[in-house]
Amino acid sequence: MTLHGKTIFISGGSRGIGLAIAVRAARDGANVVIAAKTAEAHPSLPGTIYTAAEEIERAGGKALPLICDIRDDSQIEEAVHKAAQHFGGIDICINNASAINLTGTLKTKPKWYDLMHDINSRGTFMVTRECISHLMKASNPHVLNLAPPLQLVPEWFAPYPAYALAKYAMSIYAMAMAAEFKEDGIAFNTLWPKTLIDTAAVRNIVDANGLAKSRKPETMADAAWHILTQPSRETTGKHFIDEEVLIQAGVTDLRPYRAVPGDTELEIDLFVSHDLKTPLGVLV
């Protein structure tokens, strides 16, 4: 199975992991809707919905860039309507848009708390909700939330509880909807990186040595591709880790995914056990 001809609605996606997933799908000949609010490049976060669309089309896909702030319900409704009308439906919804602020309770300003919860948790819920009527008509519908596995270890999220809760909400929605819409055949899963991923956003919050400890966004893109090409009725309600997905899919050498060649120890990402040995989600 490939993603040829499939229409993917992705929130965010103008850069980083979201763009990498979009470009990987485009290599199959997918239609990709980039629904994000970045119409003009930010000084420290390059990339817009228009540059993303250009990359998608160079990779062999069809792109539809749409300005959409997922904090605004009317913008979500309009974007999903335009996407379905333009491509004749929606097969896959990827909830990629996210806000991050790694602060403790006393240093988390109300505006940052609201931003993370408005985008990560509420935005994910509302984007998914709007796409479901179209997914019900698709032949192999998938929803993929870029969110962590639900391993409730307080020590892992105590330093940044507001961000953790906003991301865990995305995970809980995937699990809840997997059960709620099981009879409709829509797959709901999560995907999270085992290690740091080299993106512009991450570079703004890690030290100068972070690059050598990171993997490229393509590790998440390839893992997402493997999940999204599985039968939706058989692969749902699972938490996936990129490294585990790739290994299950037969990838024996993960070195090409390193952001910098070498043997520097990779840094384990947030919310993931350092000694994870058993896959949290298993591909069919």
ABEGO torsion letter per residue (X at the ends): XBABGBBBBBBEGABEAAAAAAAAAAAAGBBBBBBBABABBBAABBEBAAAAAAAAAAAGBBBBBBBBBAABAAAAAAAAAAAAAAAGEBABBBBABBBBBBBBAAABBAAAAAAAAAAAAAAAAAAAAAAAAAAAABABBBBBBBBBBBBBBAAAAAABAAAAAAAAAAAAAAAAAAAAAAAAGBBBBBBBBABBBBBAAAAAABBAAAAAABBBAAAAAAAAAAAAABBAAABBGBBBBAAAAAAAAGBABAAAABABBEABBBBBBBGBBAABABBABBBX
